[in-house]
């Protein structure tokens, strides 16, 4: 346990995603001291999910034996970062204009910081992972939803209205899964939700409404030509999207989280062929595309990063 945690100064981090929610206790050095996790199940409605978040926070505080020094949240956008208002993330349907920061402040009377999960992931990789030592990186979330966090010229870039990095909304094809409000968006080809919908559309006899990207991947590993065809189609959209990012932002590294770490053979490798054909040589030659250096720990550490960045709570 770090010195700050021993003195009772610890941070409670919330990683709220469309599939799972984790509540962690962390220190000022990026260490995770304790964690609690449960399935988000957003279809049950915000009130039900928030009640389970409250219970999970109480369990973590009880384990730590004290109240946190701050509360830090990583959650999908779009959102108002300063006010901590959640504005209908596509992976959390029904979470419309939720004043999450205000609500959490009633749970614990300490500073509360809320950040887009793409930004939080970018900060985590920049502080501790594959982005450490670089000035220009893009971290790509590839989970239930699809987005990005931008570190440009050595600082987090949110944009004018906190929607910088919402690359899942970019249209990369005339047709495709209807995700993030329109068919053919990058989210439809790079997220778990989108790839599962793509599989159902291409092969409705094989995959139904309850099928997930995990089911498609298992079929791929079993030698299914249909699953390989699904991933080949998804890879075209993903590769085009990564080329747009490289051409527009000219980063040193694009760091892939989520499915980008787990689907290397089926999705990332064919997407790289598209990326190499689409991206400008001047952008491609200086940009590495790599999996997240923090691996499966990234969600927990990203959950702490709003407090590190906005509250300057990261130890030097």
Secondary structure by P-SEA (a helix, b strand, c coil): ccccccccbbbbbbbccccbbbbbcccccccccccccccccccccaaaaaaaaaaaaaaaaaaacccccbbbbbbbccccccccccccccccccccccaaaaaaaaacccbbbbbcaaaaaaaaaaaccccccccbbbbbbccccccccccccccccccccccccccccccccccccccccccccccccccaaaaaaaaaaaccccccccccaaaaaaaaaaccaaaaaaaaaaaaaaaaaaaaaaaacccccccccccccccccccaaaaaaaaaacccaaaaaabbbbccccccaaaaaaaacccccccccccc
